[in-house]
Amino acid sequence: MAVAMVRLKADTTGVSVVSGFSQTSQSQEVITDIRVQGNVLTPDDEIQRLTGVEIGARFTDDLPETIAGRLKATHKFESVQVLKRYASIEDASKILLVVIVNEGKVKLELFDDVEGARGPSRVVKSRGLGTLWFPLLDFEDGYGFSYGIQLAKTKVAGPNSRLSFPLTWGGTKQAAAELEKNFSRGPLTRVQVGAGLLSRTNPFFEQDDNRQRAWVLAERAITSQLRVDGAAGWQHVDFMNASDRFTHAGAGVTFDTRLDPFLPRNAVYARASIEHFDFQTAAAATRTELDGRGYIGLIGQNVLVIRALRQDSNVPLPVYLQPMLGGMANLRGFRAGSAIGDTLVAGAAEVRAPLTSPLSIGKMGVNAFMDIGTVYNKGQQLSDQHFSRGIGGGLWFSAAFVHLNLLVAHGVGAGTRVHFGSSVTF
C-alpha cells in the first residue's frame, strides 16, 4: 500500500509540472515582427506606428481586436484584419502579427511641372460617392429619339447589386430609381424593384400618356436556356383628359437557345406570359402573350427568321393598354400605331445576310422580309379580319453596344415607308 501511494504522488507531481510549463510558455508570447499587407497610400512604418504596438511587446488574446479598432478609428481604411501567426516552428513564444488593410478606391494622379513637362505621379484616394454614369440613346419607331444619362452605384445591397437612376428626354421622358441584385445561388437569379415617372405620346391617339409607376420583378434561370419570371406593380395613368389607377401581377416563361440574339443559327426563342389587371375605373382583365421565333441557317452565313406573335385579353382593355399594330415592332410598311385593338396577331419571314466576317467585332448586312398582321376588338373573330401585308428590305449593323437598322418597306395598300431603329448602350 505504501509503495502505491508513493507512485501516485510522483505521477501527480509530473502532471503539475507539465501544466505549469504550458502556462508559462503561453504567458511569455512576445511580438517579434509586424507585417502589413494591402496598403497603397499609407506606408508600412506609418501603419505599424498606428497599431500602438512595439516589437518585443507581450501578446494577449485581445490584442488583434484592439489593433483593428485603433486602425479603423483613423478613418484611413475601409476594413482592417489582424491575424496572429507563429514566427518560428521551433519557438512557439515568437508571434508574428499580419495586418491586412483595405484603403478603398485609389487612382494614379499625374502632375505637370512648372514648364509644362510631365512630372512625377502619385497614388491618391478616390473622392466622391463612387457613382458611375453612362449615356443613353435610343430611337423607337413611333416614338422617336430618346436621350439621357443613367447614374449608378454598385454594391449598395451587397455583392452583385446596383442602384441606378435612368433619366431620359425626347420620345420617352422618364425619371426612375431601380435597385437590382443578382444571385449566384438560391431560389432567385435576379430581383429588381423600382419606381418612377414615365411620359410618352401614344402613336395612335397622338396624346400624351403620363404614368407614375412602382414595380418588382423576380427571375429564376432554370438552365442557361430556360428562364421563369414574375412581376407585380402599381400604376397611375393620365391619358386623354382622364385618370386611372391599376395594380398588375403576372408571370412568364422564356426558352432561348440563341447565342447571338440578332444573328443566331439553328436556334429558337419562345416566350409565354400572363398578366392580371385590377382597374379603378374598369373591369378586371387578364392579358396573355405568345411570341415564337425560329432561326434556320441557310447557305453561308445567311439566316432565315420566322416569327409568330399573338397578344390577347379576356375582356376589352382600356385604350392606353391596347396593343398597337404597325412599325418595326410587328408590321413594317405601316406607321407604328396605325391600328389598335384588344387582340393582335402578326407574323414575319425574313432573310438576314451578313456582309462581314463572322469574326468581326461589328457585323453589317442586308435583309429582306415580308410581314403580315391584324388587330381587332373583343367579340370579333380572327377569321373575319383583314390581314395587312408589308414587304421590304434594308441595311443593319450590330456591335457589342450598338444596333442600327434602316429599312424601306411597302405596305400593300398603304404606300412605302422608311423605318429606322437604333439602340446604344454602354
C-alpha positions in Angstrom: 0.0 0.0 0.0 2.8 2.4 0.8 4.5 1.8 -2.5 1.3 2.6 -4.4 0.9 5.8 -2.6 4.4 6.9 -3.5 3.8 6.2 -7.2 0.6 8.2 -7.2 2.3 11.2 -5.7 5.0 11.1 -8.3 2.6 11.0 -11.2 0.5 13.9 -9.8 3.7 16.0 -9.5 4.6 15.2 -13.1 1.3 16.4 -14.4 1.5 19.6 -12.4 5.0 20.4 -13.8 3.9 19.9 -17.4 0.8 22.1 -16.9 2.8 24.9 -15.3 5.3 24.8 -18.2 2.5 25.2 -20.8 1.0 28.2 -19.0 4.4 29.7 -18.6 5.1 29.3 -22.3 1.8 30.9 -23.3 2.3 33.8 -20.9 5.6 34.6 -22.5 4.4 35.0 -26.1 6.0 38.1 -27.5 5.6 40.0 -30.8 8.7 39.6 -32.9 7.5 41.2 -36.1 4.6 43.2 -37.6 3.9 42.8 -41.4 1.4 45.0 -43.4 -0.5 43.9 -46.5 -3.0 45.6 -48.8 -1.8 49.2 -48.3 -1.2 51.5 -51.2 -1.3 55.0 -49.8 -0.2 54.6 -46.2 3.5 53.4 -45.7 4.2 50.3 -43.7 6.0 52.1 -40.9 3.1 54.5 -40.5 0.6 51.6 -40.1 3.0 49.9 -37.7 3.1 53.1 -35.6 -0.7 53.4 -35.7 -1.1 49.9 -34.2 0.4 51.2 -31.0 2.4 48.0 -30.5 6.2 47.8 -30.3 8.3 44.9 -31.3 9.0 42.8 -28.2 5.7 43.6 -26.5 3.8 40.9 -24.8 1.0 39.2 -26.9 -2.5 38.9 -25.4 -5.6 37.2 -26.9 -7.5 40.5 -27.3 -4.6 42.4 -28.9 -5.6 41.7 -32.6 -9.1 43.1 -32.0 -7.6 46.1 -30.1 -5.2 46.9 -33.0 -8.0 46.6 -35.6 -10.1 49.1 -33.6 -7.2 51.6 -33.4 -6.7 51.5 -37.2 -10.4 51.8 -38.0 -10.6 54.8 -35.7 -8.1 56.7 -38.0 -10.7 56.5 -40.8 -7.9 55.8 -43.3 -9.2 52.3 -44.1 -12.5 50.7 -45.2 -11.6 47.4 -43.5 -8.9 46.0 -41.2 -8.0 42.5 -40.3 -5.3 41.5 -37.8 -4.0 37.9 -37.8 -1.8 36.0 -35.3 0.9 33.8 -36.8 3.8 31.9 -35.3 7.2 33.3 -36.4 9.1 30.1 -35.6 8.2 26.4 -35.7 10.8 25.8 -33.0 9.8 28.5 -30.6 6.0 28.9 -30.0 6.6 32.1 -28.0 7.6 34.2 -31.0 4.5 35.8 -32.6 4.1 37.5 -36.0 1.2 39.9 -36.5 -0.1 40.3 -40.0 -2.2 43.5 -40.6 -4.3 43.4 -43.7 -5.9 46.8 -44.6 -8.2 48.0 -47.4 -7.9 51.7 -48.3 -10.8 51.7 -50.7 -10.7 53.0 -54.3 -7.4 54.7 -55.3 -6.2 56.2 -58.5 -2.9 57.3 -60.2 -2.8 61.1 -60.4 -0.2 62.7 -62.8 1.2 66.2 -62.4 2.8 68.7 -64.7 5.9 70.6 -63.6 6.2 74.4 -63.9 7.5 74.1 -67.5 4.6 72.0 -68.7 6.5 68.8 -68.9 5.2 65.6 -67.4 6.2 65.5 -63.7 6.0 62.8 -61.0 2.9 60.9 -60.3 1.3 59.8 -57.1 -1.4 57.5 -55.9 -4.4 59.2 -54.2 -7.6 58.1 -52.8 -10.7 58.5 -55.0 -13.2 61.0 -53.6 -16.8 61.5 -54.2 -19.7 59.0 -54.0 -18.2 56.4 -56.4 -21.1 56.9 -58.8 -20.9 55.5 -62.3 -22.6 57.2 -65.3 -23.1 56.4 -68.9 -25.2 57.9 -71.7 -28.5 56.6 -73.0 -29.5 56.9 -76.7 -32.4 55.1 -78.4 -34.7 55.5 -81.3 -38.0 53.6 -81.2 -40.3 53.5 -84.2 -43.4 55.6 -83.4 -41.8 57.4 -80.5 -38.6 58.9 -81.9 -35.3 59.6 -80.3 -34.8 59.3 -76.5 -31.6 60.6 -75.0 -30.3 61.0 -71.5 -28.0 59.6 -68.8 -28.0 56.8 -66.3 -26.3 57.2 -62.9 -25.5 54.0 -61.0 -23.8 52.9 -57.8 -22.8 49.3 -57.2 -22.8 47.1 -54.1 -25.5 49.1 -52.3 -27.2 45.9 -51.3 -24.2 43.6 -51.1 -22.2 42.0 -54.0 -23.8 41.9 -57.5 -26.2 44.7 -56.7 -26.7 48.1 -58.4 -28.8 51.2 -57.7 -29.4 53.1 -60.9 -31.2 56.3 -61.9 -32.2 56.4 -65.6 -33.0 60.0 -66.8 -34.2 60.5 -70.4 -35.8 63.1 -72.5 -37.3 63.2 -76.0 -39.6 60.4 -77.3 -39.6 58.8 -73.8 -39.3 61.1 -70.8 -38.6 59.2 -67.6 -37.0 59.6 -64.2 -36.8 56.5 -62.2 -34.8 54.7 -59.4 -34.1 51.0 -59.9 -32.4 48.6 -57.5 -31.2 45.3 -59.0 -29.5 42.4 -57.4 -28.2 39.2 -58.9 -27.7 35.9 -57.1 -25.3 33.1 -57.8 -27.3 30.6 -55.8 -30.7 30.3 -54.1 -34.3 30.3 -55.4 -33.9 33.5 -57.5 -31.4 34.6 -60.1 -32.3 38.3 -60.3 -34.5 40.7 -58.4 -35.4 44.3 -59.4 -37.5 46.9 -57.7 -38.2 50.3 -58.9 -40.3 53.4 -59.1 -40.5 56.4 -61.4 -42.3 58.7 -63.8 -42.8 58.0 -67.5 -44.3 60.1 -70.3 -44.8 59.2 -74.0 -47.0 60.2 -76.8 -49.4 57.5 -77.9 -48.7 57.0 -81.7 -52.4 56.1 -82.4 -54.2 58.8 -80.5 -51.2 61.3 -80.6 -52.0 62.2 -77.0 -49.6 62.2 -74.1 -49.6 59.1 -71.8 -48.2 60.1 -68.4 -47.7 57.4 -65.7 -46.4 57.0 -62.2 -45.1 53.5 -61.6 -43.8 51.2 -59.0 -42.8 47.6 -59.7 -41.0 44.5 -58.6 -39.6 41.8 -60.8 -38.0 38.4 -59.9 -36.3 35.9 -62.3 -35.1 32.4 -62.0 -32.8 30.8 -64.5 -33.7 27.1 -64.5 -31.0 26.4 -67.1 -28.9 28.6 -69.4 -31.8 28.4 -71.9 -34.9 28.3 -69.7 -36.0 31.2 -67.5 -39.1 31.9 -65.5 -40.1 35.3 -64.1 -42.8 37.0 -62.1 -43.7 40.7 -61.8 -46.1 42.9 -59.9 -46.7 46.6 -59.7 -48.9 49.7 -59.5 -49.6 52.5 -61.9 -51.4 55.8 -62.1 -52.3 56.9 -65.6 -53.2 60.3 -67.0 -54.4 59.9 -70.6 -56.8 61.8 -72.9 -58.1 64.0 -70.0 -58.9 61.0 -67.8 -57.1 59.3 -64.9 -57.0 55.7 -63.8 -55.1 53.5 -61.4 -54.5 49.8 -61.5 -52.4 47.1 -60.0 -51.0 44.2 -62.0 -49.3 40.9 -61.4 -48.1 38.3 -63.8 -45.7 35.5 -64.7 -43.8 34.3 -67.8 -41.5 31.6 -69.1 -38.8 32.1 -71.7 -36.9 29.4 -73.7 -34.0 30.9 -75.7 -31.2 28.9 -77.4 -29.7 31.9 -79.2 -26.0 32.7 -78.7 -26.2 35.9 -80.7 -29.7 37.5 -80.2 -29.6 39.2 -83.6 -27.9 36.7 -85.9 -28.2 33.2 -84.4 -28.2 30.0 -86.4 -30.5 27.0 -85.9 -31.9 28.4 -82.7 -35.3 29.2 -81.2 -36.8 31.8 -79.0 -40.2 31.3 -77.3 -42.0 33.3 -74.6 -45.4 32.9 -73.0 -46.7 35.3 -70.4 -49.9 36.1 -68.5 -50.8 39.2 -66.6 -53.8 40.2 -64.5 -55.0 43.8 -64.1 -57.3 45.3 -61.4 -58.5 48.7 -62.6 -60.1 51.5 -60.6 -62.5 52.5 -63.4 -62.9 49.3 -65.4 -63.5 45.6 -65.0 -60.5 43.4 -64.2 -58.7 41.9 -67.2 -56.2 39.2 -67.9 -53.7 39.7 -70.8 -51.7 36.9 -72.5 -48.8 37.0 -74.9 -47.2 34.3 -77.1 -44.1 35.1 -79.1 -42.2 32.5 -81.0 -39.2 32.9 -83.3 -37.1 30.3 -85.3 -33.7 30.9 -86.8 -32.7 28.5 -89.6 -29.2 28.5 -91.0 -29.1 28.7 -94.9 -26.1 28.7 -97.3 -23.1 30.6 -96.0 -23.9 33.0 -93.1 -27.5 33.6 -94.3 -30.2 33.0 -91.8 -34.0 32.6 -92.2 -36.1 34.0 -89.4 -39.7 33.0 -88.8 -41.8 34.8 -86.2 -45.4 34.4 -84.9 -46.9 36.8 -82.3 -50.3 36.9 -80.5 -51.4 39.3 -77.8 -54.9 38.9 -76.4 -57.1 39.7 -73.4 -60.2 38.1 -71.9 -62.2 41.4 -71.8 -61.9 44.8 -73.6 -58.8 46.7 -72.4 -58.5 50.4 -71.6 -57.3 52.1 -74.7 -53.9 53.0 -73.1 -53.2 49.3 -72.7 -54.4 48.0 -76.1 -51.7 46.6 -78.4 -50.8 48.7 -81.5 -50.2 47.4 -85.0 -47.6 48.8 -87.3 -43.9 49.8 -87.4 -40.8 47.8 -86.7 -42.5 46.1 -83.7 -44.8 43.9 -85.8 -45.8 45.2 -89.3 -43.2 47.1 -91.3 -44.5 49.2 -94.2 -47.2 50.7 -91.9 -46.9 53.5 -89.4 -46.4 52.5 -85.8 -49.8 52.7 -84.1 -51.7 52.6 -87.4 -54.4 50.5 -85.6 -55.3 49.3 -82.1 -57.5 46.6 -80.6 -57.8 44.0 -77.8 -56.2 41.2 -79.9 -53.2 41.4 -82.1 -51.9 38.6 -84.4 -48.8 39.0 -86.5 -46.2 37.0 -88.3 -43.0 37.6 -90.3 -40.5 35.8 -92.6 -37.1 37.4 -93.0 -33.7 36.5 -94.5 -30.7 38.1 -92.9 -27.4 38.1 -94.9 -24.2 39.3 -93.3 -21.7 41.1 -95.4 -18.8 40.9 -92.9 -16.8 38.1 -91.5 -18.3 36.2 -88.5 -15.1 37.0 -86.6 -15.6 40.8 -86.9 -16.4 42.7 -83.8 -19.1 44.6 -85.6 -21.3 42.9 -88.1 -23.0 44.5 -91.1 -25.5 43.1 -93.6 -28.7 43.3 -95.5 -32.1 41.7 -95.0 -35.4 41.1 -96.9 -38.7 40.4 -95.2 -42.4 40.0 -95.5 -44.7 40.9 -92.6 -48.4 40.2 -92.0 -50.7 41.2 -89.2 -54.1 42.3 -87.9 -55.7 43.7 -84.8 -59.3 43.6 -83.6 -61.6 44.0 -80.6 -63.3 41.5 -78.3 -66.4 40.0 -79.8 -64.9 39.8 -83.3 -63.4 36.6 -84.9 -60.0 36.2 -86.3 -61.4 34.5 -89.5 -63.3 37.7 -90.3 -60.3 40.0 -90.1 -58.3 41.5 -93.0 -54.5 40.9 -92.7 -52.3 43.7 -93.8 -49.0 42.9 -95.5 -45.7 44.6 -95.7 -42.7 43.8 -98.0 -39.2 45.3 -98.0 -35.5 45.2 -97.1 -32.8 47.2 -95.6 -29.3 47.5 -94.0 -28.3 46.6 -90.5 -25.3 47.0 -88.3 -24.7 45.2 -84.9 -21.9 45.5 -82.5 -21.3 45.0 -78.8 -23.2 48.1 -77.6 -24.9 49.5 -80.7 -27.5 48.2 -83.1 -28.8 50.1 -86.1 -31.5 49.2 -88.6 -32.6 51.1 -91.7 -35.4 49.7 -93.7 -37.6 50.6 -96.7 -40.9 48.8 -96.7 -44.0 48.9 -98.8 -47.3 48.4 -97.1 -49.7 46.8 -99.5 -52.5 49.4 -100.0 -50.8 51.8 -97.7 -47.7 53.2 -99.6 -44.0 53.0 -98.8 -42.3 54.0 -95.6 -38.7 54.3 -94.3 -38.2 52.7 -90.8 -35.2 53.4 -88.6 -34.4 51.7 -85.3 -31.4 52.2 -83.0 -30.2 51.4 -79.6 -26.9 52.4 -77.9 -26.0 51.0 -74.5 -22.7 51.3 -72.6 
